[in-house]
Amino acid sequence: MTPDIMLCGSYDGGVSSILRDLSQLVCFEHGTGSLKLDTIESGHKRVSINLGNKVIDMAPT
């Protein structure tokens, strides 16, 4: 079985592009360093990112 490239975010403008945009937004709004895409993805699923000294709410507004 081979992955369907159009469904896995491996093309320009895919899921990884959305995660990069979210990472930049969190960085600018909260003064954090660059966050890894897996941190953004798991935080989005949990609706928060816990950085130890700061918890960032990822709930939709």
Secondary structure, DSSP 8 states (H G I E B T S, - for coil): ----GGGTT-STTSHHHHHHHHHHHHHHHH------HHHHHHHHHHTEEE-SS-EEE----
